Amino acid sequence: LRLSNVPASSPTLDAIQAAAARRGLLTVRDQQFLCSTLLVDGHTDEVRRLANKRSLRRPENYFGRGGHLRVQDHRQQREILPLLDAFFEQHVERHRLKHGGSLFDDARNRDFYRRLVAALDGTGWLLFSVTAVDDRPLAFHFGFDYNGVVTWYKPSFDVVRGQHSPGLMMVRHLMQYAVDHGRRELDFTIGDEPFKRRFTNAMRQTQRLQVFRQPR
């Protein structure tokens, strides 16, 4: 048995280890990933100051001078589905240049996201955000708003305008969204990318637990 990416605070880990010990099974438990998060509840003044840092306001000021800048949050299938192809294409273009490929190169992954949007329609859990100038998308974010937590999940941005940091504009928007909607935190999930450390105030870990039979 191998469980990956379990929050270190989860009681599941201790429960499985105890059950395994009663049955004479071996367990190995180790650290897996660091997870950055921005705690908002009780830190709203700090988060507002962070969102208003010059480095985060600069992209918004730049793009605002070039046309009509807007940011929209979508939650319903009828709003999100027509935007997914542009999101997929933007993600593919960015990762082709920097990372050698995107998960959306595979049509099955695109289909999964469409089905996910359909399955969660009406729950209020989806949060699909778009920043655009004169209706040209600058950045997308496919994420979630569930149980008081905004979850950073799948971002993309226009690589042609990448030098002006449209992705940071999305980070700022989600910070402000979390404050304005009274959310407890903006969870950046697994991955220790440098930009996350700039805009978070807490760190968690995930762990891996493996269970083995005793060697004969």
Contacts in CASP RR format, 6 or more apart in sequence:
PFRMAT RR
TARGET T0000
AUTHOR 0000-0000-0000
METHOD contacts of the structure
MODEL  1
LRLSNVPASSPTLDAIQAAAARRGLLTVRDQQFLCSTLLVDGHTDEVRRL
ANKRSLRRPENYFGRGGHLRVQDHRQQREILPLLDAFFEQHVERHRLKHG
GSLFDDARNRDFYRRLVAALDGTGWLLFSVTAVDDRPLAFHFGFDYNGVV
TWYKPSFDVVRGQHSPGLMMVRHLMQYAVDHGRRELDFTIGDEPFKRRFT
NAMRQTQRLQVFRQPR
1 16 0 8 1.000
1 209 0 8 1.000
1 210 0 8 1.000
1 211 0 8 1.000
2 208 0 8 1.000
2 209 0 8 1.000
2 210 0 8 1.000
2 211 0 8 1.000
3 12 0 8 1.000
3 13 0 8 1.000
3 16 0 8 1.000
3 208 0 8 1.000
3 209 0 8 1.000
3 210 0 8 1.000
4 32 0 8 1.000
4 206 0 8 1.000
4 208 0 8 1.000
5 32 0 8 1.000
5 33 0 8 1.000
5 190 0 8 1.000
5 206 0 8 1.000
5 208 0 8 1.000
6 12 0 8 1.000
6 13 0 8 1.000
6 206 0 8 1.000
6 207 0 8 1.000
6 208 0 8 1.000
6 209 0 8 1.000
7 204 0 8 1.000
7 205 0 8 1.000
7 206 0 8 1.000
7 207 0 8 1.000
8 31 0 8 1.000
8 204 0 8 1.000
8 205 0 8 1.000
8 206 0 8 1.000
8 207 0 8 1.000
9 204 0 8 1.000
13 29 0 8 1.000
13 207 0 8 1.000
13 209 0 8 1.000
16 27 0 8 1.000
16 209 0 8 1.000
16 211 0 8 1.000
17 27 0 8 1.000
17 29 0 8 1.000
17 209 0 8 1.000
20 26 0 8 1.000
20 27 0 8 1.000
20 211 0 8 1.000
21 27 0 8 1.000
24 214 0 8 1.000
25 211 0 8 1.000
25 212 0 8 1.000
25 213 0 8 1.000
25 214 0 8 1.000
26 211 0 8 1.000
26 212 0 8 1.000
26 213 0 8 1.000
26 214 0 8 1.000
27 209 0 8 1.000
27 210 0 8 1.000
27 211 0 8 1.000
27 212 0 8 1.000
28 209 0 8 1.000
28 210 0 8 1.000
28 212 0 8 1.000
29 207 0 8 1.000
29 208 0 8 1.000
29 209 0 8 1.000
29 210 0 8 1.000
30 207 0 8 1.000
30 208 0 8 1.000
31 205 0 8 1.000
31 206 0 8 1.000
31 207 0 8 1.000
31 208 0 8 1.000
32 205 0 8 1.000
32 206 0 8 1.000
32 207 0 8 1.000
32 208 0 8 1.000
33 190 0 8 1.000
33 191 0 8 1.000
33 192 0 8 1.000
33 205 0 8 1.000
33 206 0 8 1.000
34 190 0 8 1.000
34 191 0 8 1.000
34 192 0 8 1.000
34 203 0 8 1.000
34 204 0 8 1.000
34 205 0 8 1.000
35 187 0 8 1.000
35 188 0 8 1.000
35 189 0 8 1.000
35 190 0 8 1.000
35 191 0 8 1.000
35 203 0 8 1.000
35 204 0 8 1.000
35 205 0 8 1.000
35 206 0 8 1.000
36 188 0 8 1.000
36 191 0 8 1.000
36 192 0 8 1.000
36 196 0 8 1.000
36 197 0 8 1.000
36 200 0 8 1.000
36 202 0 8 1.000
36 203 0 8 1.000
37 185 0 8 1.000
37 186 0 8 1.000
37 187 0 8 1.000
37 188 0 8 1.000
37 200 0 8 1.000
37 201 0 8 1.000
37 202 0 8 1.000
37 203 0 8 1.000
37 204 0 8 1.000
38 47 0 8 1.000
38 50 0 8 1.000
38 175 0 8 1.000
38 178 0 8 1.000
38 185 0 8 1.000
38 186 0 8 1.000
38 187 0 8 1.000
38 188 0 8 1.000
38 199 0 8 1.000
38 200 0 8 1.000
38 201 0 8 1.000
38 202 0 8 1.000
39 184 0 8 1.000
39 185 0 8 1.000
39 201 0 8 1.000
39 202 0 8 1.000
40 47 0 8 1.000
40 178 0 8 1.000
40 179 0 8 1.000
40 182 0 8 1.000
40 183 0 8 1.000
40 184 0 8 1.000
40 185 0 8 1.000
40 186 0 8 1.000
41 182 0 8 1.000
41 183 0 8 1.000
41 184 0 8 1.000
41 185 0 8 1.000
43 201 0 8 1.000
44 179 0 8 1.000
46 201 0 8 1.000
47 175 0 8 1.000
47 178 0 8 1.000
47 179 0 8 1.000
48 179 0 8 1.000
50 56 0 8 1.000
50 175 0 8 1.000
50 199 0 8 1.000
51 172 0 8 1.000
51 175 0 8 1.000
51 176 0 8 1.000
51 179 0 8 1.000
55 168 0 8 1.000
56 168 0 8 1.000
56 169 0 8 1.000
56 171 0 8 1.000
56 172 0 8 1.000
56 199 0 8 1.000
57 172 0 8 1.000
58 165 0 8 1.000
59 164 0 8 1.000
59 165 0 8 1.000
59 166 0 8 1.000
59 167 0 8 1.000
59 168 0 8 1.000
59 169 0 8 1.000
59 172 0 8 1.000
60 69 0 8 1.000
60 169 0 8 1.000
60 172 0 8 1.000
62 164 0 8 1.000
63 69 0 8 1.000
63 131 0 8 1.000
63 133 0 8 1.000
63 138 0 8 1.000
63 161 0 8 1.000
63 164 0 8 1.000
63 166 0 8 1.000
63 169 0 8 1.000
64 133 0 8 1.000
66 133 0 8 1.000
67 133 0 8 1.000
67 134 0 8 1.000
68 133 0 8 1.000
68 134 0 8 1.000
69 131 0 8 1.000
69 132 0 8 1.000
69 133 0 8 1.000
70 131 0 8 1.000
70 132 0 8 1.000
70 133 0 8 1.000
71 129 0 8 1.000
71 130 0 8 1.000
71 131 0 8 1.000
71 132 0 8 1.000
71 169 0 8 1.000
71 173 0 8 1.000
72 129 0 8 1.000
72 130 0 8 1.000
72 132 0 8 1.000
73 127 0 8 1.000
73 128 0 8 1.000
73 129 0 8 1.000
73 177 0 8 1.000
74 80 0 8 1.000
74 83 0 8 1.000
74 126 0 8 1.000
74 127 0 8 1.000
74 128 0 8 1.000
74 129 0 8 1.000
74 130 0 8 1.000
75 122 0 8 1.000
75 124 0 8 1.000
75 126 0 8 1.000
75 127 0 8 1.000
75 128 0 8 1.000
75 145 0 8 1.000
76 121 0 8 1.000
76 122 0 8 1.000
76 126 0 8 1.000
77 117 0 8 1.000
77 118 0 8 1.000
77 121 0 8 1.000
77 122 0 8 1.000
79 128 0 8 1.000
80 117 0 8 1.000
80 126 0 8 1.000
80 128 0 8 1.000
81 114 0 8 1.000
81 117 0 8 1.000
81 118 0 8 1.000
83 128 0 8 1.000
83 130 0 8 1.000
83 137 0 8 1.000
83 140 0 8 1.000
84 110 0 8 1.000
84 113 0 8 1.000
84 114 0 8 1.000
84 117 0 8 1.000
86 137 0 8 1.000
86 140 0 8 1.000
87 137 0 8 1.000
87 140 0 8 1.000
87 142 0 8 1.000
87 156 0 8 1.000
88 104 0 8 1.000
88 110 0 8 1.000
88 113 0 8 1.000
90 137 0 8 1.000
90 140 0 8 1.000
90 156 0 8 1.000
90 157 0 8 1.000
90 158 0 8 1.000
91 102 0 8 1.000
91 103 0 8 1.000
91 104 0 8 1.000
91 140 0 8 1.000
91 154 0 8 1.000
91 156 0 8 1.000
92 101 0 8 1.000
92 102 0 8 1.000
92 104 0 8 1.000
92 105 0 8 1.000
93 159 0 8 1.000
94 102 0 8 1.000
94 156 0 8 1.000
94 157 0 8 1.000
94 159 0 8 1.000
95 101 0 8 1.000
95 102 0 8 1.000
96 102 0 8 1.000
97 159 0 8 1.000
98 159 0 8 1.000
103 109 0 8 1.000
104 110 0 8 1.000
104 113 0 8 1.000
113 142 0 8 1.000
117 126 0 8 1.000
117 128 0 8 1.000
120 126 0 8 1.000
124 145 0 8 1.000
125 144 0 8 1.000
125 145 0 8 1.000
125 146 0 8 1.000
126 143 0 8 1.000
126 144 0 8 1.000
126 145 0 8 1.000
127 141 0 8 1.000
127 143 0 8 1.000
127 144 0 8 1.000
127 145 0 8 1.000
127 150 0 8 1.000
127 177 0 8 1.000
128 140 0 8 1.000
128 141 0 8 1.000
128 142 0 8 1.000
128 143 0 8 1.000
129 140 0 8 1.000
129 141 0 8 1.000
129 143 0 8 1.000
129 170 0 8 1.000
129 173 0 8 1.000
129 174 0 8 1.000
129 177 0 8 1.000
130 137 0 8 1.000
130 139 0 8 1.000
130 140 0 8 1.000
131 137 0 8 1.000
131 138 0 8 1.000
131 139 0 8 1.000
131 166 0 8 1.000
131 167 0 8 1.000
131 169 0 8 1.000
131 170 0 8 1.000
131 173 0 8 1.000
132 138 0 8 1.000
136 158 0 8 1.000
137 158 0 8 1.000
138 157 0 8 1.000
138 158 0 8 1.000
138 161 0 8 1.000
138 166 0 8 1.000
138 167 0 8 1.000
138 169 0 8 1.000
139 155 0 8 1.000
139 156 0 8 1.000
139 157 0 8 1.000
139 158 0 8 1.000
139 166 0 8 1.000
139 167 0 8 1.000
139 169 0 8 1.000
139 170 0 8 1.000
140 155 0 8 1.000
140 156 0 8 1.000
140 157 0 8 1.000
140 170 0 8 1.000
141 152 0 8 1.000
141 153 0 8 1.000
141 154 0 8 1.000
141 155 0 8 1.000
141 156 0 8 1.000
141 170 0 8 1.000
141 174 0 8 1.000
142 153 0 8 1.000
142 154 0 8 1.000
142 155 0 8 1.000
143 150 0 8 1.000
143 151 0 8 1.000
143 152 0 8 1.000
143 153 0 8 1.000
143 154 0 8 1.000
144 150 0 8 1.000
144 151 0 8 1.000
144 153 0 8 1.000
145 151 0 8 1.000
145 181 0 8 1.000
145 183 0 8 1.000
148 182 0 8 1.000
148 183 0 8 1.000
148 184 0 8 1.000
148 185 0 8 1.000
149 183 0 8 1.000
149 184 0 8 1.000
149 185 0 8 1.000
149 186 0 8 1.000
149 187 0 8 1.000
150 174 0 8 1.000
150 177 0 8 1.000
150 178 0 8 1.000
150 183 0 8 1.000
150 185 0 8 1.000
150 186 0 8 1.000
150 187 0 8 1.000
151 187 0 8 1.000
151 189 0 8 1.000
152 174 0 8 1.000
152 186 0 8 1.000
152 187 0 8 1.000
152 188 0 8 1.000
152 189 0 8 1.000
153 189 0 8 1.000
155 167 0 8 1.000
155 170 0 8 1.000
157 166 0 8 1.000
157 167 0 8 1.000
157 170 0 8 1.000
158 166 0 8 1.000
168 195 0 8 1.000
171 195 0 8 1.000
171 199 0 8 1.000
174 186 0 8 1.000
175 186 0 8 1.000
175 199 0 8 1.000
177 183 0 8 1.000
178 185 0 8 1.000
178 186 0 8 1.000
185 202 0 8 1.000
188 196 0 8 1.000
188 200 0 8 1.000
190 206 0 8 1.000
END
